[in-house]
Amino acid sequence: MARTAIGCEPLVGSLTPSKKREYRVTNKLQEGKRPLYAVVFNFIDSRYFNVFATVGGNRVTVYQCLEGGVIAALQSYVDEDKEESFYTVSWACNVDGIPFLVAGGINGIIRVIDVSNEKLHKSFVGHGDSINEIRTQPLKPSLVVSASKDESVRLWNVQTGICILIFAGAGGHRNEVLSVDFHPSDIYRIASCGMDNTVKIWSMKEFWTYVEKSFTWTDLPSKFPTKYVQFPVFIASVHSNYVDCNRWLGDFILSKVKLSVDNEIVLWEPKMKEQSPGEGTADILQKYPVPECDIWFIKFSCDFHYNAAAIGNREGKIFVWELQSSPPVLIARLSHAQSKSPIRQTAMSYDGSTILSCCEDGAIWRWDAIPT
Amino acid sequence: MVSRASDSSSKSRQSNDGLGNLTYKLNQLKKQVQAERVVSVKDKIEKNRKKIENDISQLLSTTSRKSVIFAMDNGFGNMPLCKYSGFPQGLGDRDYVNSHEVVLSTSSKLSHVQKIPPYTTWIFLDKNQRMAEDQSVVGRRRIYYDQHGSEALVCSDSEEDIIEPEEEKHEFSDGEDRILWTVFEEHGLGEEVINAVSQFIGIATSEVQDRYSTLKEKYDGKNLKEFEDAGHERGIALEKSLSAALDSFDNLFCRRCLLFDCRLHGCSQTLINPSEKQPYWSEYEDDRKPCSNHCYLQAFSLSLSLSAAVQDTVEGSAGNISSIITNTEGTLLHCNAEVPGAHSDIMAGERCNSKRVLPVTSEAVDSSEVAIGNENTDTSMQSLGKRKALELNDSVKVFDEIEESLNKKQKKLLPLDVLTASSDGIPRPDTKSGHHVGAINDNELQMTSKNTIKKSVSAKVVSHNNIEHNIMDGAKDVNKEPEMKQSFSKGELPEGVLCSSEWKPIEKELYLKGVEIFGRNSCLIARNLLSGLKTCMEVSTYMRDSSSSMPHKSVAPSSFLEETVKVDTDYAEQEMPARPRLLRRRGRARKLKYSWKSAGHPSIWKRIADGKNQSCKQYTPCGCQSMCGKQCPCLHNGTCCEKYCGCSKSCKNRFRGCHCAKSQCRSRQCPCFAAGRECDPDVCRNCWVSCGDGSLGEPPKRGDGQCGNMRLLLRQQQRILLAKSDVAGWGAFLKNSVSKNDYLGEYTGELISHREADKRGKIYDRANSSFLFDLNDQYVLDAYRKGDKLKFANHSSNPNCFAKVMLVAGDHRVGIFAKEHIEASEELFYDYRYGPDQAPAWARKPEGSKREDSSVSQGRAKKHQSH
């Protein structure tokens, strides 16, 4: 990428921790030897804000964070196919508020688990290749999107098991889609990114009738008139390498970009060009460096209020960034002598006081903020 | 701009300090810009924070509204499976952590679900598309994920072709613009200054200069530009000249597919005008039926009765008026009876008018007259809106309404200014009334002559007006004369004079085109080119007037008409060149986007097309006039001339189609079939397309049976099913059984160049699935992201289908045909026909099963294999 023009420089955060908040290890679990790819708190139902789920191999496990560093294992699910390797998991619920877990991985099959009766609710077959991320629409938690290696993003209704929309085609991704996220307030908007170095913003506004139809559909899900959304409203090829995680921060986007050795999270503002819809530029506002994070598939997480983001790296360290200060401030850098394995994903609790990390070696670390 | 005062004070000093000061100044400016950037980012983040707070409170409410109680009190499970105690105080960096092994006794099973074979999401195409430029993979890095390692691999194709970094134009940021502007405004455009600035920003001096001039333009002519933009936004309007409108038509309309924005042939194709024109579509005027109520033929029959009426009116017998009106009315109604179902709006309006006159004469109240005038415009508007919906019943209803409104509106006198406002742009009353007399005189003169049909129509209108005048005179309301007349002329049958002055440039040009196409046939011109704009009668008047204004036919006396026409044409000539510029620019931009002038790639296709399997040649229409000579690109390229070429039909290089009578063109006896072409009903003598039993007037049957060699063109395909293959991955299956040589469907995809295909081929080889298909010397079909179900038909060395490239209306297309009888729901296979050394391992024939590889007919297509 070319040199930044004068007057467009981003504010880069300093790697010196502010020590605003300090975290200490309060527990460590070892879940077999297979890598754990995802850990996620339930932000869908306020009664279960302390419940989290992990996936790794063919296993999905549900835990609860209790006082004093205690972790309780609540439920466990095992896919009968030993070859399955789950990459991602997300909390959702049906229209009655019964919590669901939605997981997907190498097989490309989305598993929807009803955790209230510990049964498989539905399995969605349709993706042509492995699933890299699943996210839930927070305003309508029966809707989930999945990002897949088959170059598509799909919108599903977990209640009825319908694939409503497929975001792919003429303006779609040209390689694996690695990450996708719902806009926090604009219910129609999603952002996806992937191996083709682009971030695409899609709108389903014109297709919303299909979304509504999916709730009342009584016929077979396969007979639903699934629509293709071929053109995103915005394409930004701001990055010169793959983007493996992106999240909305208000109307801005946080995306994690691979650099040569270090990676960084970039906060940018999408700017549409008036004349040519679809084309756009990104105004990079801030950068949050993440050292030694040059491997593929490391995702960051935010607390419920988007005050902070936590991201692990290849060396087992965690960087906690204050997201909404300008310039960015590093809250803390978490490290432990025994934590050496790459951290694939972190999970920040509702208020950010607990940080969980899941590692390549199958370990789950719990860090708690020390009251000051 | 900040601190203007200090800037100007430094200006006086700068001549002494020279460059040192300039650098200082630049740095100062840069710091300033950067400081402002920091502030603006902070502002943005702060604003965004407020928004997030808002969003979060909304989200929080959605999480807490769930009041479902489900079986467990504790949330998940009555009892946790296991509890792992932690370290409440937390551990330091170096403290040893004892990890808990999670071994859960009970876990629910997720039952097995059948996986589907992998595929990349693809879009269905029923027709090939040319690759859009942004889809190219040439010169782009491709990243792969290595399943075995944990790291993504980067695969760049930089080893072979130097990625020419396109000399991208520097995008100037607002900050840079500011620096540029401030410095140049203060220090002038000296060479030193330019050099210093370009060095400072780090771009070429020429770009700096360019940018400065753009900025200057922007600041100076800001308003002007906005105005221009606003004009640009407008769609094709009637104000535009025809050539301007045609410009976008020429650029966007595909003459081969007959649609706009063709994805196969692209925009901005070279325009080819056929060298021989079709003769006019001429019919004998005598046995022609009137095309509508406004046909000039219709007017001709009207004129007789009307002329009588006019004379009567001129004589001014007040008692007769009503009867005359009923007369005219009768004629009009009579006309309607003659041409049922062809009620036109104006006609209906007219009928109302003539009816309305009756109450006026009987009542003769001033105020009601105004009301009529008002009502007239109203009803005519109504009738315009309703178009042909106004039938007899309706008009009766309107009549009732009028009566009603008459009663009501006696109190509500409509203000005069409303009426005048509604009649903008109509010639001043004095000119008009002057012309009236002329018109009536004309009318008297020409009454006997049969040529003056249109004139008498206008006279008819005048007669109406005259009737009005008479009434009004009787009612001592002289002031209202012009208003009444105007309101009439607006809603009424347009008069010849008034209309000719309203011919917009585009209408005139359309008319000229019409003469070019149809000859002097006003019915066809009005119906086909000016429908909704001008009636046949108007066209015919215009035709007569314009021809009379030509020197050799100057017989007509109406000098006024001549003048207006002339003025208008002058106006048109002035208008024309000014507008298309914008449009043309737009067309060019499109061209960039869809540029399809892919230069040949001889070195690559030779590699593929070597041996005796000669690859087909891409056809591009030539623009030769009359006969094609040595310069003809078709001849040069080795393709036949087709119907899309400019050359004459008798061109020696033309493919002449077939004359097959009974064979139905299904064998090599048919020249089309033998040449790997589908028959074309435009070219072949006996090949026709049936679309009914003849009751709809389609062309008569020409051969014995229907041609069997137009199956791609007519999409006479079989239903293909997609399912898991019995062999590998996905497979294509047949719904119904077919017999040998039946056409199954088309293999569609993106048309890409061979160079692109080689690049993509490498990518696809890694994924071990390729959907590339050699089409001709220029293009390869790629069905990877766009295609149809037949892309999933698998390879077999002993297949039941074969693929064949056919030339269909100038385009190469791949058809899949049955090689033998195939039962319903059987899987389809065809030989991908990889070259012996090109085939991937799985496609190689087992040893010993050497079939006659060389004897396969050369027309059969093969899959593309990259090198």
Interface residues (C-beta under 8 A of the other chain):
Chain A: A2 R3 A5 I6 G7 C8 E9 P10 L11 Y23 R24 V25 T26 N27 K28 L29 Q30 E31 G32 F43 I44 D45 S46 R47 Y48 F49 V51 R59 V60 T61 V62 Q64 L66 E67 G68 G69 V70 I71 A72 A73 L74 Q75 S76 Y77 V78 D79 E80 D81 C93 D96 G97 I98 N107 G108 I109 R111 I113 V115 S116 N117 E118 K119 L120 S123 V125 G126 G128 D129 P138 L139 P141 S148 D150 E151 S152 I166 A168 G169 A170 G172 R174 N175 E176 P184 S185 M195 D196 N197 Y228 Q230 N241 Y242 L249 G250 D251 F252 K258 E269 L285 Q286 I295 W296 F297 F304 H305 Y306 Q324 S325 S326 P327 S335 H336 A337 Q338 P342 E360 A363 R366 D368 I370
Chain B: K30 V33 Q34 E36 R37 V38 V41 K42 K44 I45 E46 N48 R49 K51 I52 N54 D55 I56 Q58 L59 L60 T62 T63 S64 K66 S67 V68 F70 A71 M72 G75 F76 G77 P80 L81 C82 K83 Y84 S85 G86 F87 P88 Q89 G90 L91 G92 D93 R94 D95 Y96 V97 N98 S99 H100 E101 V102 L104 T106 S107 S108 K109 L110 S111 H112 V113 Q114 K115 I116 P118 Y119 T120 T121 I123 A132 Q135 V137 R142 I143 Y145 S150 E151 A152 E168 H170 E171 F172 S173 D174 G175 E176 R178 I179 I201 G202 R785 K786
